[in-house]
Amino acid sequence: MKTVLEHLSNLIRIPSPSFLSNRPIIDYAVAALAKVQWHCREMTYRDAAGIEKVNLIAAPPHQDLNDITAELALMCHTDTVPYSTDWPEALEPFVADGLLHGCGACDVKGFLACLLTSIAESDSSSLVDGLRLVLTADEEIGCVGAAHLVASGLIKPRRVIIGEPTSLYPARAGKGYCLAEVTVFGEEAHSAHPQKGRSAIYRAARFVSAIEEYSSLLAEEQHSFFSPSFTTLNIGTIQGGTAKNIIPGYCKFQLEWRPIPGQPEDTVPAAVLRIADTLRNADSGFRCNFQILRQQRGFESAASSKLVREIEAITGRAATSIPFGSEASLMSSVAEEAIVFGPGDMQTAHGSREGVPLDELDEAVKCLQSLMKKV
């Protein structure tokens, strides 16, 4: 029987950035589950590049895998962000200062290793009825696998625990994640004769400045359970023009926002379109295109919910919130209670500093074993 450290080390050695198939990670999990006679069901799809991606639902022996109304689902994604070529230890896990380091150590292969260890070390006859393990693909590029899972209707758990690094604090609320691409149009001309054209970059600059002013207004709507306690907004990329001596005919930028739970879905899009109308009133030739690429709401489970109180009691840690996006935003649409929970700190993830404390791995295994047992 493999230890949690062995499972995690093996998982880190399997490269799984989102541009690759997650099949090798799924195969590893299926092999581990087969040793304890869990039943598995795979759901495959192809990404835009034609690469196979796999979601997995698994159930303990003597439980009906086809029953979609699961009592408790333990869920995590199987992909990682890309790792830098100057990080030679990305796929070579090592222990230092009480942490195991490697790509995906905390986000989120550590949680997967804890799941596989907890399952292997548990008596299947003692497990809660309606227990499911759920593994997904492509979380890092937009929770794509989870969206396929929800759309399939193959599982509707009453309670769900989504693995993400929270330092073992149960996160009962999280902000959403939204992304849009804005394209501003101009009229090309020779830069020696600027009066013959209209600069899309100048127009975009005025648009960006107005959006920056609007972002400060978002702080007026507060949700005290979060830090920062309001919907945040960011323009992360901008590009435009074709040459240094041409008045630019286009400029596009990506706008992301992380809405607090309960905020109307159209709050930011409607505000951005109002800004565009204002700019059009001042410049009759102003044209833009606003395309939403991703829109996932926040989630919030009640402080009094059974799952929140159960994890608080097991861990001795008070419930918290997370400022980053997660699959809980999607799963909360089908589950009564959703919690994000796992070993490690997200502040170390997505870079060569990534690591997960060994003591948190051991503690997470014990926590999961307690949660999986019949009351």
C-alpha positions in Angstrom: 0.0 0.0 0.0 1.5 3.3 -1.1 1.8 6.2 1.4 0.5 9.7 0.6 4.1 10.8 -0.1 4.6 8.0 -2.6 1.4 8.7 -4.4 2.2 12.4 -4.6 5.7 11.9 -5.8 4.4 9.5 -8.5 1.7 12.0 -9.6 4.2 14.9 -9.8 6.4 12.8 -12.1 3.5 12.6 -14.6 3.5 15.8 -16.7 -0.1 17.1 -16.8 -0.3 20.7 -18.0 -3.6 21.5 -19.6 -2.3 21.3 -23.2 -1.6 17.6 -22.7 -4.1 14.8 -22.2 -4.8 14.0 -18.6 -5.2 10.3 -19.5 -2.0 9.3 -17.7 -3.2 10.8 -14.4 -6.6 9.2 -14.8 -5.0 5.8 -15.5 -2.9 6.1 -12.4 -5.9 6.8 -10.3 -7.9 4.0 -11.9 -5.1 1.5 -11.1 -5.0 2.7 -7.5 -8.8 2.4 -7.2 -8.9 -1.0 -8.8 -6.8 -2.4 -5.9 -9.6 -1.6 -3.5 -12.3 -2.7 -6.0 -13.8 0.7 -6.6 -15.9 1.0 -9.8 -15.0 3.7 -12.3 -16.8 5.4 -15.1 -14.9 7.6 -17.6 -16.3 10.5 -19.7 -14.1 11.7 -22.5 -14.1 14.7 -24.8 -11.7 16.4 -27.2 -10.4 19.8 -26.6 -10.0 22.5 -29.4 -6.7 20.9 -30.4 -8.3 17.4 -30.7 -6.5 16.1 -27.5 -8.4 13.6 -25.4 -9.5 14.7 -22.0 -11.1 12.5 -19.4 -13.4 13.0 -16.4 -13.9 10.2 -14.0 -16.6 9.2 -11.5 -15.7 6.4 -9.1 -17.7 4.6 -6.3 -16.9 2.1 -3.6 -17.7 -1.6 -4.1 -21.4 -2.5 -3.6 -22.5 1.1 -4.3 -24.4 2.0 -7.5 -22.2 4.1 -9.7 -25.2 5.0 -11.9 -27.1 6.6 -9.1 -26.6 10.3 -9.9 -27.9 11.5 -6.5 -24.7 11.0 -4.5 -24.6 12.0 -0.9 -20.9 13.2 -0.8 -18.6 13.8 -3.7 -14.8 14.3 -3.2 -13.6 16.2 -6.3 -10.4 17.5 -7.8 -8.9 18.4 -11.1 -6.0 16.6 -12.7 -4.3 19.3 -14.8 -1.6 21.8 -13.8 -0.4 25.1 -15.3 2.6 24.9 -17.6 5.9 24.8 -15.8 9.0 26.9 -16.8 11.9 25.3 -18.6 14.2 26.9 -16.1 12.5 24.8 -13.3 14.5 21.5 -13.6 12.8 20.0 -10.5 9.2 20.6 -11.8 8.8 16.8 -12.4 11.4 15.7 -9.9 9.8 15.9 -6.4 12.0 16.6 -3.4 11.5 17.3 0.3 13.0 20.4 1.9 12.0 22.3 5.0 9.1 20.0 5.7 7.5 20.5 2.3 7.4 18.3 -0.8 8.1 20.4 -3.8 7.2 20.0 -7.5 4.7 21.1 -10.1 1.2 20.5 -8.8 2.4 19.6 -5.3 -0.4 21.7 -3.8 -2.4 22.6 -6.9 -3.8 20.0 -6.7 -2.0 16.7 -6.9 -1.5 16.8 -3.1 -5.2 16.6 -2.6 -5.5 13.8 -5.1 -2.8 11.8 -3.3 -4.6 12.3 -0.1 -7.9 11.0 -1.7 -6.2 7.9 -3.0 -4.5 7.2 0.3 -7.6 7.7 2.3 -9.6 5.4 0.1 -7.0 2.7 0.2 -6.7 2.8 4.0 -10.5 2.8 4.6 -12.8 -0.2 5.1 -15.2 0.0 2.2 -18.1 -1.3 4.4 -17.7 1.7 6.7 -18.0 4.3 4.0 -21.0 6.6 3.7 -23.7 5.5 1.3 -23.6 7.6 -1.9 -19.9 8.3 -1.8 -18.2 9.4 -5.0 -14.7 10.3 -6.2 -14.8 12.8 -9.1 -11.7 13.8 -11.2 -11.9 16.4 -13.9 -9.8 17.8 -16.7 -8.9 21.3 -17.8 -9.7 23.2 -14.6 -6.7 25.5 -15.1 -8.0 26.8 -18.4 -11.6 27.5 -17.4 -13.1 24.6 -15.5 -13.8 23.0 -18.8 -14.0 19.4 -17.6 -16.3 20.4 -14.7 -18.6 22.2 -17.2 -18.8 19.0 -19.2 -19.5 17.0 -16.1 -22.4 19.3 -15.0 -23.9 19.4 -18.5 -23.8 15.6 -18.6 -26.2 15.3 -15.6 -24.4 12.1 -14.5 -23.9 13.3 -11.0 -25.8 15.6 -8.7 -24.2 15.3 -5.3 -25.9 16.7 -2.3 -22.6 17.7 -0.7 -19.3 18.2 -2.5 -15.8 18.9 -1.4 -13.5 20.4 -4.1 -9.8 20.0 -3.6 -7.8 23.2 -3.7 -5.0 24.4 -1.4 -6.6 26.2 1.6 -4.1 25.2 4.3 -6.9 22.8 5.5 -9.3 25.6 6.2 -12.8 24.8 4.9 -13.6 27.6 2.4 -17.4 27.9 2.3 -17.4 30.9 -0.1 -15.5 31.9 -3.1 -15.5 34.6 -5.7 -16.4 33.9 -9.3 -14.2 34.3 -12.3 -15.2 36.2 -15.5 -13.2 37.2 -18.6 -14.0 39.3 -21.6 -12.2 40.4 -24.7 -12.7 44.0 -25.8 -11.8 45.1 -29.3 -11.7 48.8 -30.1 -11.7 49.8 -33.8 -10.0 52.7 -35.5 -9.1 53.8 -39.1 -5.7 53.0 -40.5 -3.6 55.8 -42.2 0.0 56.8 -42.7 1.4 58.1 -39.4 2.7 61.2 -41.2 -1.0 62.1 -41.9 -2.8 61.3 -38.6 -5.8 63.4 -39.6 -6.6 60.8 -42.2 -7.1 58.1 -39.7 -8.4 57.4 -36.2 -6.2 55.7 -33.6 -7.8 52.6 -32.1 -5.0 52.7 -29.4 -5.9 56.2 -28.3 -9.6 55.2 -28.2 -8.7 52.1 -26.2 -6.6 54.2 -23.8 -9.6 56.4 -23.0 -11.7 53.2 -22.6 -9.2 51.6 -20.2 -8.9 54.8 -18.2 -12.7 55.0 -17.8 -12.8 51.3 -16.7 -10.1 52.0 -14.1 -12.3 54.8 -12.7 -15.2 52.4 -12.6 -13.2 49.7 -10.8 -13.1 52.0 -7.7 -16.9 52.1 -7.6 -17.0 48.3 -7.3 -15.6 48.7 -3.8 -18.9 50.3 -2.7 -20.6 46.9 -2.7 -18.9 45.0 0.2 -18.9 41.3 1.2 -17.2 41.3 4.6 -16.3 37.6 4.4 -13.7 38.3 1.7 -10.4 40.1 1.4 -10.5 42.1 -0.7 -14.2 42.5 0.3 -15.4 43.6 -3.2 -15.5 42.5 -6.8 -12.0 43.1 -8.2 -11.3 44.0 -11.8 -8.1 43.8 -14.0 -7.0 44.5 -17.5 -4.3 41.9 -17.9 -3.3 42.1 -21.6 -3.5 44.7 -24.3 -2.3 44.7 -27.9 -2.9 46.6 -31.1 -1.7 48.1 -34.3 0.3 46.6 -37.1 3.4 48.8 -37.5 5.1 51.8 -36.0 4.3 54.1 -38.9 0.6 53.1 -39.3 -2.3 54.7 -37.4 -3.6 51.6 -35.6 -6.9 50.2 -36.9 -7.6 48.0 -33.9 -6.6 47.5 -30.2 -7.8 44.7 -28.0 -7.5 44.0 -24.3 -8.6 41.3 -21.9 -10.7 42.3 -18.9 -11.2 40.0 -16.0 -13.3 40.4 -12.9 -13.9 38.3 -9.8 -17.4 38.9 -8.6 -18.5 38.5 -5.0 -21.3 35.9 -4.4 -24.8 37.3 -4.9 -23.8 40.1 -7.2 -26.0 40.2 -10.4 -24.3 38.5 -13.3 -24.5 41.5 -15.6 -23.1 44.1 -13.2 -19.7 44.5 -14.8 -20.7 43.9 -18.4 -23.5 46.4 -18.2 -21.2 49.0 -16.7 -18.6 48.5 -19.4 -21.2 48.9 -22.1 -22.4 52.1 -20.5 -18.8 53.4 -20.6 -18.7 52.5 -24.3 -21.9 54.5 -24.9 -20.4 57.5 -23.1 -17.3 57.3 -25.3 -19.5 57.0 -28.4 -21.4 60.1 -27.4 -18.1 62.0 -27.3 -16.7 60.4 -30.5 -19.3 59.4 -33.1 -16.9 57.1 -34.8 -16.1 55.1 -31.7 -16.7 51.3 -32.3 -16.0 48.4 -30.1 -16.8 44.7 -29.6 -17.3 43.2 -26.1 -17.1 39.4 -26.0 -17.5 37.5 -22.8 -15.2 34.5 -22.8 -15.9 33.1 -19.4 -18.5 33.9 -16.7 -18.6 31.9 -13.5 -20.4 33.1 -10.5 -19.2 33.0 -7.0 -20.4 30.4 -4.5 -21.4 30.5 -0.8 -22.5 27.8 1.5 -24.2 28.8 4.8 -22.0 29.0 7.9 -24.6 26.7 9.6 -24.5 24.0 6.9 -23.8 20.5 8.0 -20.7 20.1 5.9 -19.1 23.3 7.1 -19.6 22.5 10.7 -18.4 18.9 10.2 -15.1 20.0 8.6 -14.6 22.8 11.2 -15.0 20.2 14.0 -12.7 17.7 12.4 -9.9 20.2 11.5 -10.4 22.6 14.4 -10.2 25.4 11.8 -12.9 28.1 11.3 -14.5 28.4 7.8 -13.0 31.0 5.5 -13.3 32.3 1.9 -11.1 32.1 -1.1 -10.4 34.9 -3.6 -9.5 32.6 -6.5 -11.8 30.8 -8.9 -12.6 27.1 -8.5 -14.9 24.3 -9.7 -17.1 25.1 -6.7 -18.7 27.9 -8.8 -20.0 25.2 -11.2 -20.7 22.5 -8.7 -22.7 24.8 -6.4 -25.3 24.9 -9.2 -26.1 21.2 -8.7 -25.0 20.6 -5.0 -26.8 21.8 -1.9 -23.5 22.4 -0.1 -20.0 23.0 -1.6 -16.7 23.4 0.2 -13.2 24.0 -1.1 -10.6 22.3 1.0 -7.1 20.9 0.8 -3.5 20.9 1.9 -1.0 23.6 0.9 -1.2 27.4 0.3 -2.3 28.8 -3.1 0.3 31.6 -2.7 3.0 29.0 -3.5 1.3 27.6 -6.5 1.9 28.3 -10.2 5.6 28.6 -9.9 8.9 27.1 -8.9 8.2 27.8 -5.2 5.3 25.3 -5.2 5.3 22.9 -2.3 2.9 21.3 0.2 3.6 20.7 3.9 4.1 17.0 4.8 2.2 17.4 8.0 -0.8 18.8 6.1 -0.8 15.8 3.8 -1.0 13.5 6.7 -3.7 15.5 8.4 -5.7 15.8 5.2 -5.7 12.0 4.9 -7.2 11.6 8.4 -9.7 14.4 7.7 -10.9 12.7 4.5 -11.2 9.3 6.2 -13.4 10.9 8.9 -15.6 12.6 6.3 -16.0 9.4 4.3 -17.2 7.3 7.2 -20.8 6.6 8.0 -22.2 8.6 10.9 
